[in-house]
Structure formats: C-alpha cells, structure tokens
Amino acid sequence: MSANYDAIIVGAGIVGTACALECARDGMRVAILDGGEVGGGATAAGMGHIVVMDDSPAQLALTRYSQILWQDLAPELPSSSEYETPGTIWIAADEDEMKELSRKCMNYRHHNIPAEVLDAQALREAEPNLNPALAGGLLVPQDAVLNASSAARHLLDRAIWGDAVLLRKTVVSIGNNRVHVSDGTVFHGSRIVNAAGADAAKLTPEIPIKRRKGHLVLTDRYPKFVRHQLVELSYLKGAGSIAPESIAFNVQPRKSGQMLIGSSRQYDAEGQQVEQPVLDRMMERARYYLPQLDQLTAVRAWTGFRAATPDKLPLIGPSLHDPTVFLATGHEGLGITTALATARLLADHIAGRVSEIPREPYFPSRLQVGTMIERGHS
Ligand SMILES: Cc1cc2nc3c(=O)[nH]c(=O)nc-3n(C[C@H](O)[C@H](O)[C@H](O)COP(=O)(O)OP(=O)(O)OC[C@H]3O[C@@H](n4cnc5c(N)ncnc54)[C@H](O)[C@@H]3O)c2cc1C
C-alpha cells in the first residue's frame, strides 16, 4: 500500500499533533504516523508547565507567543487536559538572586508580561509551606499548567475532523518525498515533518540533538500545599548548562490536589529506569525549599527524554539537506509550552505567510558544524 499526502508528520506528541492541526487547517491532506501511543513520549513524561522563559530574546518571543496561543485554545480543551493558570513563582534564595529577579521582572514588564516581585514576607503569605529563610520571589501570574497528553489527543481529534489521518506505524527512514515504515510500506508526501522528539536524529542524522533524561515524582493529594508552580531561580543555570547532570527545585500543583516534583537533567543517561541516586538528590533539594515535604507520600516516579539542541532553541523549518523534509523538534524542556507556536510558524513557512514573530532564529540552518563543536555537541 502507498498513499500521497500534502504533509506527512512523523510523531504524534504535543508537537506533531499541533503541526497536524495547523496543516489540516490550511487545507492540506495530512497523515500523522506514530509507532506508539498518541502523546505517549516526552509529552506524557513532562510537567506541562506553560512558562515564559527569557534566557534569550528568541526564547522569550517563542514562549510568550505560544502561551498566548494556549490561552486562546484553553476554552475548547476537554476537562481531562486540566488546564489551569496558577502562575509561576521564581524563588530567590538570597539577595544576589533577588537582584536577578528584579532584572527578570523588568524584562518581562518591558515585553508586556505581567510580573511582580514578592519580598520575603509576601512570599511567605503566597506560599506558607516554603522555607522561611528564602529571600523572595517573582510572581508571573499568566503561566499555566496542563495535562499535555490529553491536550495532544485533543489537537489530533481536531486535525482528524479536518481530514487528517492517524497511522500507527514506526518510521524507519524519511527523505525525497518518501516515508518508509517498518512493515515495508512507503508513503509519499509533498512535505515530511520530523516531529519525532528525542528520536528525531535517528531519521535526520545531521541534526545536533542530544537526549536529556529527566525524572519526575508525583505525590498523593495535598490540596493547596503549594498554590503556584514554584521554581528555584537557579533552575535557569541548570537548564542552560551543559554539565552531565543538574538538579533543580521545581514543584507543580495539579488540579487533583497532587503535586509533581522535579526535576533532573542528564546527558548520556540512556534507559527508562528511575535512578534512585538522582531521585534522592532531587528530593533533598526539594526538601530545602519545602521542609515539610518529608511528611508527604510519593505515589510514583518516572523518567522521560528531552530533545536538547546546543543553543537551547528548537529546530523549526526546512532541513539543511532535503527540501522535502521539515523539522519540528529540539524543544528540550519547553516543548509543551512552545508546541502551538512551533506548529503555527511551520504552517506559515509552508504557506509562505508572514508570521507573528520572526521565524529565522529557529531555522535549523543556524546550527552549522563549527557552532556545534564549539558548544560541546560534537
Ligand atoms: C521530566 C520532564 C519534564 C518536562 N517538563 C516540561 C514542562 O513543564 N513544560 C514544557 O513545556 N515542556 C516540558 N518538558 C519537555 C516536553 O515534555 C517536550 O519538549 C515535549 O513533550 C516534546 O514533544 P514532542 O512531540 O516533540 O516529542 P514526544 O512527545 O516525545 O513525541 C514524539 C513522538 O514521536 C514518536 N516517534 C519517535 N520516533 C518515531 C518513529 N521512528 N516512527 C514513528 N513514530 C516515532 C514517538 O512515539 C512519540 O510519540 C519536560 C520533559 C521532561 C522529560
């Protein structure tokens, strides 16, 4: 069997399903191929924090644009997507970090993103279970949380109403308008979108993606134990570092009253297994911020793999070597946040439309071989 499509999307995670919907909206005949569960990859393993980040102007533009697209989509999401807007509080441990919070606050406000610095007293009132020795925080009230697997299924359903098809196939190679799958079938597409997450480099070997393992812990129900997504400010250092392992305090309240506790980032750590020493370091860090955590019960821990690029920006746009292949991957720890913007930018590119934000910072062509080696991604 073989069939012709305007767009074939490999990967039905949050990014691939968002791309399928945007392409279907543009009137394309779309097939989305996945060998596993819809939204069952990193999308299921992630926290679902929709967060504006300002490590670079390009990251800020993409995260904010996508957050607004999520706000627009929120009213139609099913209740299982558990979309809520608790806001984020970035936590400063000391006065040096308070200075950094002030800078961050000014930057957000400069870009019309509401943000408010909390002193130590205001932080205690907002989050009574935090360590009283902490210096303060930055409240970013529009940051949201959701169940990303449910959201991916919703995006796919919407794409299918628009005439897309889901094919449960494992892809073995892509290129020259063809998609070869493991049962020997070849599909033909005017464009092929590689949205295979942390496995994208298996299909497009020239892209500099590294798998970055992460652990999360889910607690029992403790409603209002924390009220916002709480993230230590030095999380930014960990996320941006190229060290083999980094740990940062990051806790999320879920609609169920449960909490997700993160997080770890490891390069060169293959295998899905939960690593107890990593979990221990993660929980020790969390206990510094939330000393009463010891009295709570954890019900589950799991791991997932982020797709990391050397410059912490995703790859969105045409591949370097094959004009029929487009990339929508490399989102590392922000793929749930930036999925909707990724899909919109990609669809704009294919349709030749002007986008709401510049597309060039995310083009795969920015990563030339010299840059990759310089940044330790040889
Ligand atoms: C611990 C952890 C916490 C995170 N927290 C957050 C967060 O709070 N906020 C946020 O924005 N992001 C977060 N992330 C990152 C986020 O989860 C990912 O960036 C995002 O889910 C990537 O989505 P994706 O669709 O690209 O990949 P995936 O969800 O991995 O989907 C890729 C799909 O491709 C399929 N596939 C792969 N290869 C093939 C093939 N050869 N043939 C067919 N199908 C194939 C897979 O089966 C999979 O379904 C976190 C990640 C981790 C690990």
The ligand as an ORCA input file, in Angstrom:
! r2SCAN-3c Opt
* xyz 0 1
  C      10.889     15.348     33.068
  C      10.425     16.295     32.007
  C       9.715     17.444     32.363
  C       9.273     18.326     31.375
  N       8.513     19.417     31.756
  C       8.079     20.286     30.788
  C       7.277     21.400     31.150
  O       6.922     21.586     32.311
  N       6.911     22.269     30.170
  C       7.267     22.103     28.863
  O       6.952     22.934     28.028
  N       7.997     21.010     28.491
  C       8.404     20.117     29.422
  N       9.170     19.047     29.074
  C       9.561     18.898     27.664
  C       8.414     18.362     26.863
  O       7.870     17.219     27.512
  C       8.919     18.004     25.458
  O       9.671     19.082     24.929
  C       7.741     17.754     24.535
  O       6.845     16.821     25.089
  C       8.259     17.258     23.192
  O       7.135     16.898     22.433
  P       7.354     16.152     21.064
  O       6.008     15.996     20.451
  O       8.424     16.836     20.289
  O       8.004     14.750     21.486
  P       7.335     13.421     22.064
  O       6.223     13.721     22.986
  O       8.434     12.571     22.544
  O       6.666     12.795     20.768
  C       7.445     12.197     19.747
  C       6.609     11.080     19.181
  O       7.318     10.547     18.057
  C       7.119      9.166     18.029
  N       8.220      8.602     17.263
  C       9.550      8.714     17.509
  N      10.245      8.057     16.565
  C       9.330      7.543     15.706
  C       9.436      6.745     14.534
  N      10.630      6.368     14.037
  N       8.294      6.360     13.905
  C       7.079      6.739     14.389
  N       6.933      7.496     15.491
  C       8.034      7.885     16.143
  C       7.128      8.747     19.488
  O       6.437      7.515     19.658
  C       6.436      9.909     20.152
  O       5.052      9.673     20.325
  C       9.586     18.099     30.014
  C      10.264     16.940     29.655
  C      10.681     16.039     30.634
  C      11.396     14.796     30.222
*
